[in-house]
Amino acid sequence: MEKNEIRVMIDENKQKEIFRNFIKKFDNDFLLASQYLGISTSSLSKYTRAVVHYLPKNIFNKIINYLRIQQPEIIFSGSLNEIRLIFMRKAHPILAQRYGTNWAKQLTNKRDFKGIHLLDFPDYLFVYIEDNFRKEFFGALYNLFGSIDRAAKYLEVSVSRLSCWYSGKQRDYVRDIWGLQFIPLIKLKRISQALLEDNREEFSMCEIEKKVIMYRMRAGNPIRNPIFGIKESPQLVRLLFHLIGDGYSGGKSDNANYKNTCEELLNEFRDDLKIFGDVPIYRQSLSIKFPRVIAEVIEHFYEINTRTFKSRISNKIFQISNKNLCQGIKAYSDDEGSVYSNSIRLSSANLNLLEGIKILLGYLKIKANEVKWQISPNASLGKIYYLDIRDIKKYKQCIGFTHPKKQRLLEEYVKELKFRDKKRLLKSQIF
């Protein structure tokens, strides 16, 4: 996209009418229409629905000439740079009023979190949709392409596979039983996009997620009665940091797993999982096993890999609000922290992870030393990294522990510090 490319704006209703008429000339085949214009189907969809009001002038002229109609009134004409300048001039006073004079810095550091929605899920997940809505959804798809055969060809699947998605069940001929047929999310997104391009707003991903009964990986126990959007809450951030710290996100044939010897932490982890819906868990004495799909959703959204030597504090984690960051640090400390009389020590085999946590502590204005290391025969690489938090009073005030023994120690040491500080103050006043 060229910065000096000229774009034009016309009346919104007129824009929708022109693009609909243009697509009709191609028998409502968005692919052919977009190929003629030399643009993507998603761009054509946005122009047709007037989501994008500033149209490339060459595309606009091409459609007018193809339809052989009189050019409608042009409200605005200019380059992308000119359009951006207009928007910024209008936006600056509003942003300054909302975020203060340093609004640019505020927006860079923190984002307005809207929740994790179905559209944000990894494409390789599978979903099961409510019966009536599912049949209307696929019925609209068949109508759009004229037949089930053409729809299957568009999706690059067999007709029998598409029929199973429609019916919501599939026969297992080996065991001679019928089972539920989940739909690949990547195909669901593609169908939704095609229907949106046909102005079927009722089949947007936002509407579809309201009808999702359950979701899962290709196989395994599903999450039932799912909750969307998943809020960036203390629960979600604790789950995130538990996975980064002492959790296991699972493998191809394994559930995800959280281990801890503390009953209170296991109970908290179990309750935190409920923000996703009805999550099946397998509780053992020192661990909780849960569907890998939960870990996959968290990893995908926060753009992390929770494997021991690959986990890090991503840009999305840096944008979490300070209130929720405190819960994340607490979860990590519950798993990997040790309490001393003058410090809280966080440990990890991963240097990059601790460096990132040190930056987060800086956001919270909690002082910590530089990351150091020491030889450890029990560590995978023969050494362990550690980060000492020096201001344990500020740590107790802002973060604390869920782990009862660590919290009790912290309270005792902070009490001792306050007593020593009080003695020093009295002594200085005497002398």
SEMIPA-939538 format. One record per residue: x negated, y negated, z of N, C-alpha, C in turn; residue in one letter. Coordinates in steps of 0.05 Angstrom, whole numbers, plus 5000, padded with zeros to 4 digits. Example, Ala and Ser with C-alpha at 12.3 -4.5 7.8 and 13.67 -1.06 7.14 Angstrom:
473651145156475450905156473650665156a 474350455142472750215143474249995157s 
***
This chain:
498350245000500050005000498249755000m 498549594980496849354977498049124994e 496148975007497048755024498348535008k 497448504983498448294966500748384948n 501648624953503948724937506448554943e 507848474922510148304926512548474933i 514048374953516448514962518748314961r 521148424957523548254955525648354975v 527348164983529648245000532248154987m 534248334987536848264977538948324999i 541448264994543548325013543548625020d 543748685046543548965056545549145043e 548149065042550249235030549749275000n 548749064987548149084959545849284954k 543849274972541549454969542549744971q 544249804991545250074994546750164969k 548449984959550050054935548350114911e 546349954907544549984883543050254885i 541950304908540450554911542150804909f 544650784920546451014918547151074889r 547750854875548350894846546051004830n 543650914838541251014824540951314829f 541251404854540951684861543051864847i 545451754844547651894831546851964802k 545351794789544451844762542652094760k 541652174783539952424784541452654798f 544152634797545852844809545152874839d 544652644852544052644881541552804888n 539852844869537352994874535152794882d 534652774908532752574918529952624908f 529252874904526552934895526052834867l 527952874849527652774821527652474821l 529552354836529752064837527151934847a 526052054868523551944880521151984861s 521152204847519052254827519152054805q 521551984796521751784775520651514783y 521051444809520151194819517151204828l 516151444831513351474839512951424869g 515051484885514851444914515651704928i 515351714954516051954970519151954974s 520252194980523052204986523752055012t 521852055031522451915056522651605051s 520951505033521051225026523751155012s 524551334994527051294980529351295000l 529251475020531351495040531551235056s 529251125063529250875079530350635063k 529650635037530750415020533750455016y 534650705013537550755008539250685033t 538150735057539650675081539050395091r 537450245076536749965083535349955110a 533950175117532250165140529849975135v 528849985110526849795101528249595083v 528049345092529449125077527748995055h 525049015059523248885040522449095019y 523449074995523049274974520749204956l 519049394949516949334929518149224904p 517149004894518448874871518449054846k 516249204842516149384819518249604820n 518849704845520849914848523649794843i 524049554854526549414851527149364822f 525249264807525649204778526149464762n 524749674770525049934756527950034758k 529050004782531850104787533849924772i 533449664773535249484760535249534730i 532849584718532649634690533949904683n 533550104700534650374695537650364696y 538850214715541750204717542950004698l 541249834686542149634666544349454679r 543649344702545549164716544248894720i 545848704726544848434731543348424758q 541148294758539548274782541048124804q 541348244828542648094850540947874861p 542247704877540747474888538547564906e 536147454902533847524919533647324942i 533847424967533847254990531047174997i 529147354993526347295000524547434980f 522247314974520247434957517447354968s 515747544973513047474983511347724988g 508847684994507047904999507448015027s 506248255032506448375058505148205079l 502948075073501647895092503547665100n 504947555080506747335086509047425104e 510047675098512247785114511347825143i 508947935147507847975174507547715189r 506547515175506147255189508847135198l 510947175182513547075190514547215215i 514247485215515047645239513447575264f 510847535261509247475284509947205295m 510447005278511246735288513846755304r 515646925295518146955310517747115336k 515947305335515547495357514047375381a 512047205375510247105396511646975420h 513546795415514946675438516546875455p 517747075441519347275455517547455472i 515247535460513347705475512147555499l 511547305495510347145516512347115539a 514947085533517047055553517347315569q 517147535555517647795568515247895583r 512747865572510447985584508447785595y 509047525592507147325602505147235581g 503347055589501446945570499547155559t 499047365575497147575566498747815554n 500847745539502547965529501148155511w 499148065495497748245477496248455492a 494948375514493448575531495448765544k 497648665553499648845566500649055547q 501248975523502249165503500149365495l 497649285495495449465488495149685509t 495349605534494849795556497149975562n 499649885560501950045568504050035545k 505450245543507550265522510350295535r 512350235521515150275530515950555523d 516050735544516451015539519451075534f 520051205512522851265506523651545512k 521851705522522451985527521552165504g 521152425510520452615490522952735478i 523352705452525652805438524953035420h 527053165409526553395392524753325368l 525053085358523453005336520452995343l 519852965369517052955378515853225383d 517553435382516553705387514753805364f 512953995370511254105349512954245328p 512254225303513754345281514054645283d 512154785297512155075297514055195318y 515655025332517655135351520155225336l 521855375350524355475339526655395357f 528955325345531255235360533755395352v 535655395371538255515366540355305371y 542155275351544155055351546955165355i 548555005368551355065372552755155346e 554455355348555555485324556955305305d 558955155314560554985295558854775282n 557154645297555354435286553454565266f 552354795273550454925255551654995228r 554155085228555455155203556154905186k 556954695200557354445186554754335174e 552654365189549954275181549054415155f 549254675155548354825131550354805109f 552954775116554954725095554354465080g 553554255094552854005082550354035064a 548454205073546054255057546854395031l 548554595032549454735007550754544988y 552454374999553854184982551953984969n 549953904984547953714973546553824949l 545754084951544254204929546054354909f 548554384915550354504896550754804900g 548854934913549055224918547055304939s 547455544951545655644971542955714958i 543055804932540655874918538755634915d 539955404906538355164902537255054929r 538955084950538154994976535755164986a 535955434982533755614990531155554975a 531455484950529155424934527855164944k 529454964951528454714962526854764988y 527854945005526654995031524355205029l 524155325005522055535000522455775018e 524955865020525556105036527456275019v 527856525027529756695013532656625020s 534456705003537256655008538256805033v 537157045036537957195060537057065086s 534656945085533656805109535456565115r 536156415094537856185098540556265108l 541556485099544156585108544056655138s 541856765147541556835175541456585192c 540156375182540156115197543056005200w 544556035178547355945178548956095198y 548756365198550356535216549356525245s 546756465248545656465275544956735286g 544956935269544257205278542957365256k 541457565264540057735245540058025254q 540158205236540258495243537458605244r 536958755266534458905269535159185260d 534259255235534959515224533459745237y 531159685249529659905263531259995288v 532159805304533659875328536659865324r 537559785300540359775293541959605312d 540859355317542359165334542158885321i 544058715330544058445320542858265342w 541158075333539957885352540357595342g 539857415360540157125353537957045333l 538656875314536756775294536156485300q 533756425310532856155314531956025288f 532055765287531255625262528555485267i 526655515248524155375251524555075251p 523354945270523854655273522854505248l 520754595235519654465212521754465189i 523254685187525354695166527754525175k 528354525200530554365210530054065205l 527653975209526953695204527253635174k 526353825158526553775129529353755119r 531153935129533953925122535153665131i 534653595156535753345167534953105150s 532453095141531452875125532952865098q 533353105086534753115060537653015063a 538953085085541753005090541852705096l 539852605111539852315116539552155090l 537952265072537652135046540252135030e 542152305038544752315026546752165044d 545651995062547251835080548951985099n 548052225107549452385127548252345154r 548752115166547552035191548252225214e 550552365211551352545232549552785235e 547652815216545753035218542852935222f 542652705234539952605242538852785264s 536252775268534952935289536052845317m 536752595319537852495344540552635351c 542152675330544752805333544453105336e 542453225322542053515323541153595352i 539453435364538453515391540753535411e 542953395406545253405424546653675423k 546053825401547454075396545554315400k 543054265408541154485413541754625439v 542154885437542855055460540355155474i 538255215458535755315469533555285448m 531055305458528755295440526555465452y 524655545435522455725444520255725423r 518155885428516155935408517456135389m 515856255371517056455352518456675367r 517256755390518556965406518256885435a 519357045453519156985482521656865493g 521656825519523956715533524456425525n 526956355518527456075510528155895534p 527955635529528855435548531855395542i 533655445560536555415556537455145567r 539755065556540854805564538754585566n 537354545544535054355544535854075549p 534053915561534553635567532853465548i 534153275535532853075517533852805525f 532352575521529452585520528352635548g 526152765547524752835572523252585581i 524152475604523052225614520152255624k 518652035621515952035632516251965661e 516752175676517352155704515052265721s 515152225748513152355764512852655759p 515152785754515153075749513553145724q 514052995702512753055677509753005679l 508952785692506152715694504652905713v 506053005734504853205751504353465735r 506253545719505953785703503553755684l 503353525672501153455654498453485667l 498153375691495553375705494953655717f 497053795724496554075734495454245711h 496454205687495454355663492654275657l 492054015659489353915654487454025674i 488354055700486654135721486454435724g 488454555737488254835745490255015730d 491554905709493555065696492455225672g 494155405662493455555638495855535619y 495355435595497455375576498455615561s 497155845565498056095552496656145525g 497056395515495956475490498156585472g 497456705450499456795431501356995443k 500457165461502157365473502457325503s 501557095513501557045542503456805549d 504656825573505956595584503956395594n 504856145598503255955612503256025641a 501355915656501056005684499855785701n 500955745725499855565744499255715770y 496755705779495855855803495155665825k 495955735849495055585873495755755898n 494155725918494655875943496555725961t 497255475953499055315970501955345962c 503555435981506455485975507855225967e 507155005980508454745975508054655946e 505554705936504954625908506354805888l 506555055894507955235876510955165875l 512155095898514955015898515354755883n 513554565887513754305872513554355842e 511654525834511254575805513854705794f 514954895808517455025800519654825796r 519954645815522154435813521554235791d 519054175786518353985765519154085738d 518954345734519654465708522554425700l 524254365719527154335714527754085697k 525853905694526353675676526653755647i 525853995640526154095613528754245608f 530154315629532654475627532454715644g 533754935636533655185650531255345641d 529155325657526555445649526255715664v 526055935650525656195663522756215674p 522456285699519756315710519456595723i 516956675725516356925740514556845763y 515656855787514256765811512656995823r 510056955827508457145841507357005867q 505957155883505157045909503356795906s 501556795885499756575882499956435855l 502156485841502356355814505256345805s 505656175784508156155770507656185740i 508856385728508756415699511256295687k 510856155665513156015652512656015622f 514755965606514455985577512355795566p 510755895548508555735536509555495521r 512055495512513155275497513055015513v 513355025540513154785556510454655554i 508354825557505654725555505054605528a 506154745507505754655480506954375475e 509354335485510654075482509053855496v 508153905520506553705535503953645521i 502553855513499953825499500353665473e 502453735458502953605432503553315436h 505253255455506052975458503752795468f 502252895487500052745499497452775484y 497552925462495152965444492753055459e 493153285474490953395490490653695484i 488453805492487954085493487254155522n 488754325535488354365564486354585570t 484954685550482854885555480654745571r 479354895589477554785609475454585598t 474154655576472054485566472954295544f 475554295538476654125517478553915527k 479553945552481453755562480053475566s 481653275563480652995566483052815572r 482452565578484552365582484952225555i 487152285542487652185515488651895517s 488851765494489951495493492751475504n 494351685499497151675509497251695539k 495351845551495251855580494351585592i 492551455578491751185588494050985588f 496151045573498350865571500650925591q 500351135607502351195627502350975648i 504750915659505050705679503450775704s 502550575718500950615742502350785763n 504950745766506550895785506451195779k 506751265754506651545747503751655747n 501851475740499051565741498251655769l 499351515789498751595817499651885822c 501851955811502852235814501052435799q 500052345776498252515760495652565775g 494452345786491952375801492452555825i 494752515838495352675862495552975854k 496753045832496953315823494153435818a 492453275805489753375800488253415826y 488553225844487153235870488153475887s 490753525885491853755899490454015890d 489854025864488554265853485554265856d 484254035850481354025847479953835867e 481453735887480353545905479453655932g 477453535944476553605971476553355987s 477253376013477453146030475053146050v 473652916050471452876069472052626085y 470352586106470952366125470852096112s 469252066090469051806078469751806048n 470652026037471152036008473052266001s 474152245977475652465965473952545941i 473252805939471652895917473353055897r 473252965872474653105851472553255835l 473053515828471053675815472153795789s 470253845770471053965745468554065730s 468854265713466754355696466554185671a 468453995669468753825644467953535651n 465653455641464753175645466652975634l 467553005609469252815596471852765611n 472952985622475452955638475052785662l 472952825677472452665701471852375694l 470452335672469852055663472551915657e 474352055645476951935640478551875665g 478452055684479852015710478651775725i 476051735722474851505735475951245723k 476451245697477651005685480450965695i 481951175698484651155709484651045737l 482751135753482551025780481950725780l 480450645760479850355756482450205750g 484250325734486850195729488350155755y 488050355773489550345799488050175820l 485650065812484049905830483150065854k 482450315849481350495870478450545864i 476650475882473750495876472850785877k 471150845857469951115856467051095846a 465351275854462651285845462451385817n 460051365805459551485779459751795781e 460451925759460652215758457852325761v 457552525778454952665782455352965779k 453153105780453353395778451453535798w 452153785803450453945820450454235810q 448354385817448154665809450254825824i 451655005809453655175821453555445808s 452755655822452555915810455256035802p 457455925813460056025806461255885781n 459955665772460955525749460155665723a 461855635703461355775677458755705665s 457955445666455455345654453355295675l 453755395699451655375720451655115735g 453454925728453554675743456354565743k 456954405763459554295766459353985768i 461253845756461253555758463153465780y 462553235793464253145814464352835814y 466652745824467152455825468152385853l 466752215867467452145895469051885896d 471451895907473151665912472451555939i 471351315940470351205966472551065983r 474450945970476450795985478750985993d 478351136014480351336021482851206033i 482650966044485050826054486850746031k 485650636010487250565986488350815972k 486751025973487651285961490151385976y 490051386002492351476018494751306013k 494351046011496550856007497950895980q 496350945959497450955932498051245922c 496451435932496651705920497251925940i 495351985958495852195977495752475965g 496852675981496852955972499653075977f 500353265961502553435967501553675984t 499053755979497853975995497753886024h 499154026042499453936070496853926085p 495054116081492454116096490753886087k 490653826061489153606051490353336060k 492953316060494253076069493753026099q 493753236115493253216143490453116149r 488553236134485753146137485452856129l 486652776107486552506097487552306119l 489852376130491052196151489152176175e 487952396183486152396206483652216201e 482552246177480152096170480751796167y 483051736155483751456152484251326179v 485551486197485951396224483351336239k 481451506235478751466247477451216236e 477651176210476450946197477650686208l 480350686211481650446221480850396250k 480450616265479550576293476750466294f 474950566277472250456276472250166267r 473950106247474049826238475049646260d 476949736275478049576297475949536319k 474349736325472149706344470149506335k 469449516309467449336298468449046300r 471049016294472248746295472248636323l 472948806343472948716371470048646380l 468148806372465348756379464348496367k 465048446342464248196330465447956343s 467947986353469247756367467947696394q 467047916407465747876433463047736431i 461647816410458947696407458947466387f 
***
